C-alpha cells in the first residue's frame, strides 16, 4: 500500500509529490496523459511561490529558464498612460521581490526530473476512487487498482476525486471567450515602455475593450477577445487575427501567430476540500479568472499546506480551514475584481480607475500594501494564522 496517491501530474500534483517524497513518504502520481502537457497554460510565478520552490531547490533553475519581471502595469493602449507597479518595494518581505515569467511546463519538467524514477505513472487514467476504513482504492480502464492510505485530487476542473468526495463545485462561467495566442514578434521594439506583464484597456473595434500582453522567453503571450458581435470561431480566422494584431500595433499586422486557442473562464469553489482520506488541491478545488495570475500559484500554495498537514500529523481539517478561505477571498474574489476592472468600457470610469491606480503607484506605502495582496503574501500569512 502506498502512503499517498496523487491524481494529476500538473504543477500542483508534482509539487506535492516532491514534498512528500523528499520527506520519505511512498508516493505515486497517476496521470492520464502520456506525458507532460505542452499547451499554453499559466506563466506567472509570484514571489511567495518562488520562496516555496526555493526550499526544494527548484526556484533557481526555474528563474534561469524564465524572465525576471520587476514591474507590471495597467495601461491605456491608445495614449500609453499607465500605472506601473514596482515589486522591489517587497524587498524584506520575500527573497524574490519580482514576478517570474516562465511557462508552467518548465516547472513541471524540473519537478519531474527531481522525483525518483517510477513515482509518476503516465497513461494512468483514473475513473474510480473509493475509500474504506483502511485506505483508498484507485482504478481505471488500463490501471490495475492502486491502494493508498490517502489520495489527493490534483486532477483539475473535472476532478474524479472531487466527485468521490461529494463536493459541490458551485460558481459561474464568465460570458466572454478569451483567445490565448503567442507570437515571436518582438512587441517590445514597437511599444516602448512595456513591462513583461501588461493589462491594457483599448477602444479599438477589433477588441471587446481589453487585451493583455505577457512576455515569456522568446515569445509574447496575448490574451485577445472577439470584437462585439464576432464569434470566437470568426475571431480566429486569419483576417480577423490580422485586424487584432494591427490594432495592437500596425507593424504587427503580418506577425506570425504560432499558437492560438479559445477558452472560457470559470469562477468556482469546491464546497469542501476533504472527506475522510480524500483531499483536493489546485484546480480541482478552485477555479478563477486568470487576471492577476493567481490560479497556478494558489495551487502550489495548496500543495505546501497539504504536505505540511500530512507530514506533521496535524488536524486534517486544518488544511481546508486555511486554504479554502484564501481561495474564496484572496484568489477568486481578487481575480474577479481584476477582471471587472479590465472589462470596464466607460471612458470616464477607466479614467477614474487609472488615476486611482497611478496615485497608488506614486505612494510607496500604498503600492506595497497593494502588492502584498496581489502578490498573494497577505493571503498566505492570514492562512498561516488560522489554527
Buried (B, 14 or more C-beta within 10 A) or exposed (E): EBBBBBBBBBBBBBBBBBBBBBBEBBBBBBBBEEEBBEEBBBBBBBBBBBBBBBEBEBBEBBBEBBBBBEBBBBBBBEEEBBBBBBBEBBEEBBEBBBBBBBBBBBBBBBBBEBBEEEBBEBEBBBEBBEBEEEBBBBBBEEBEEBBBBBBBBBBBEEBBBBBBBEBEBEBEEBEBBBBBBBBEBBBBEBBEEBBBBBBBBBEBEBBBBBBBBBBBEEBBBBBBBBBEEBEBEEBBEEEBBBBBBBBBBEBBBEBEBEEBEBEEBBBBBBEBBBBBBBBBBBBBBBBBBBBBBBBBBBBBBBBBBBBBBBBEEBEBEBBBEBBBBBBEEBBBEBBBEBBEBBBBEEEEEBEEBBEEBBEBBEEEEEBBBBBBEBBBBBBBEBBEEEE
